[in-house]
């Protein structure tokens, strides 16, 4: 069973040295990853912060950054944060990174990778 998935951010995380990190990995979430963040005082005072805490727990790497925390997630561009939320949902609901699509012209069904790819 595959438990870790690679991703590529649309813009990338820019670290303190102004290096951009776009490729990373995310592991499947455990029950604890979804339950324990509810105890976090930041989540209790602002439920929208739940996604930040969960992503900091399940992202194992972004570029050269291996020790992710909520501050790194907070400093992502909004498009990257939204991409990671969607990626999290895809891998935890279906166990795959692709989405099922239908060609509007011919009606053929196929899988597509919604990753942003190279700039």
Secondary structure, DSSP 8 states (H G I E B T S, - for coil): ---EEEEEEEEEEE-TT--EEEEEEEE---HHHHHGGGGSHHHHH-GGGHHHHHHHHHEEEETTB-S--HHHHHTS-HHHHHHHHHHHHHHHHHSSS-EEEE-TTT--EEEE-------
